[in-house]
Amino acid sequence: MIKKITTFILIIIILFSLSSCSAEKYGKDLDKSLNKVKIKDIFINQSLIGQKVIVEGIIITQCQSKGCWFFINDNTGTIFINLAPMGINLPPKTGKRAVVMGKIVTMEGNTIINAEGLEIN
């Protein structure tokens, strides 16, 4: 009986671990062939404006009303991620790791990323 309970608990732990490893996906699937760039490079290399890239980091703050934007930090810098072009409302994810695919643009003099797809881990 104890062996069956131990086996059952082990199966539950494994299933929980596997389910927590899968990423939540929003928008388009990430194009793995795109350049993965550091946020500081976006601000240093102006030729990246207009390019579609992938950035990865931690969501440090997020729109509280609709979840239509967030700021992401990758330890080299912080950038605004605009989710409005995707038409999604992201549930609260502050503190989570995000991988964002999007186009680098300027809006009102600020460099931002218009997201096309993202994964939250």
RAKA-V648115 format. One record per pair of residues at least 4 apart in sequence whose ideal C-beta (glycine too) atoms are under 7 Angstrom apart, sorted by the first residue. I is the first residue (numbers start at 0). J is the second residue. Records with the same first field share a line. If there is no record, write none. Layout:
BEGIN
I=J / J
END
This chain:
BEGIN
0=4
1=5
2=6
3=7
4=8
5=9
6=10
7=11
8=12
9=13
10=14
11=15
12=16
13=17
14=18
15=19
16=20
22=118 / 119 / 120
23=118 / 119
24=118
25=85 / 87 / 89 / 116 / 117
26=85 / 87 / 114 / 115 / 116 / 117
27=100 / 115 / 116
28=116
29=53 / 98 / 100 / 116 / 118
30=100
33=51 / 52 / 53 / 100
34=52 / 53
35=53 / 55
36=40 / 41 / 47 / 52 / 54
37=73 / 75
38=54 / 56 / 73 / 75 / 76 / 77 / 78
39=43 / 75 / 76
40=44 / 47
41=47 / 78 / 103 / 110
42=76 / 110
47=52 / 103
48=103 / 104 / 105 / 110
49=103
50=103
51=100 / 101 / 102
52=103
53=98 / 99 / 100
54=71 / 73 / 78 / 99 / 112
55=73 / 98
56=71 / 72 / 73 / 97
57=71 / 72 / 94 / 96
58=69 / 71 / 92 / 93 / 94 / 95 / 97
59=70 / 71 / 72 / 77 / 93
60=69 / 70 / 93
61=66 / 69 / 89 / 91 / 92 / 93
62=66 / 67 / 68 / 69
65=88
66=88 / 89 / 90
67=82 / 83 / 88
68=79 / 80 / 81 / 82
69=80 / 89
70=77 / 78 / 79
71=77 / 78 / 80 / 97 / 99
72=77
78=111 / 112
79=109 / 111
80=99 / 101 / 112 / 114
81=111 / 112 / 113 / 114
82=87 / 89 / 114
84=113 / 114
85=114 / 115
92=119
95=119 / 120
96=120
97=117 / 119
98=117 / 118
99=112 / 114 / 117
100=115 / 116 / 117
101=112 / 113 / 114 / 115
102=112 / 113 / 115
103=110 / 112
104=111 / 113
105=109 / 110
106=111
END
